[in-house]
Amino acid sequence: MSLYVDADACPVKDECIRVAERLGQKVYLVCNGGIRPPAHPLVEMVYVTQGPDEADKWIAERAGAGDVVITGDIPLAAKAVAAGARVLRHDGDELTGANIGNVLAMRDLMADLRAADPFRQGGGKSFGKADRARFLNALDRVMRAALRP
C-alpha cells in the first residue's frame, strides 16, 4: 500500500505524512515543483515536468488496488477509483465507485454555470482546524482499511 498525494496546492501534506509515518507506509508527494522535500525516509518527492495535469498523470499511471490517493482533482479521482485505489478529498470526503459519477457530473455542471455567468467565480470556504481534524480521521480510517487483507 502506498499513499499518493497530489501535492500541488494540497493543504494536508503534513497530515498525510503524520498518518503514513504512524502506519509505516510509503508516501509519494507528487508536484510540479516549489515544494521543499521533507526529510523523512518514508516520503519520496516526485517532481514532474511542468504542464497541466502532469502530476495527475503520474499518479493515475501508478495508483491501484490497495493504494490511497489524496486529491482535489475529480478526473484524477475517477481514474484512481476505476483502478481500485481508495480516494480522499482534502476535506476528508471519500470518493468511491458509488459516488464518483455524481461528483463528476456536479463538477461539469458547476463548470458550465461558471462559463455561462462570468460573475459566478471562486469564493470557496476557508480551510480550518475542523477540516484538518475531519481529514485526519478519514485518512487514518481509509489507510487502516487499505492495510487489511
Secondary structure by P-SEA (a helix, b strand, c coil): cbbbbcccccccaaaaaaaaaaabbbbbbcccccccccccccbbbbbcccccaaaaaaaaacccccbbbbcccaaaaaaaaaabbbbbcccccccccccaaaaaaaaaaaaaaaaaccccccbbbbbcaaaaaaaaaaaaaaaaaaacc
